[in-house]
Amino acid sequence: MEKAIELYTLGSAYAEFTEDRKGMIKEGYLGDIVIFNEDLMTIPHDRIMSAKVDYTIVGGKVVYKR
């Protein structure tokens, strides 16, 4: 799961040549984030697809709240 998240975030930023400002949570980087109701790193793999998004934050603003 850790590798999948890395490829989805930092890998995507690298693919679009924006890894200097996107792809990780770091001071000075763009920080859009999705918060799930479960820890994707610790739940059994067969439950990942049923995890629900609690919040989506884009540009510092909550754009979705379950």
Summary of the structure (lengths in Angstrom):
residues: 66
radius of gyration: 13.0
end to end distance: 23.6
largest distance: 35.4
contacts: 134
relative contact order: 0.16
helix: 30%
strand: 23%
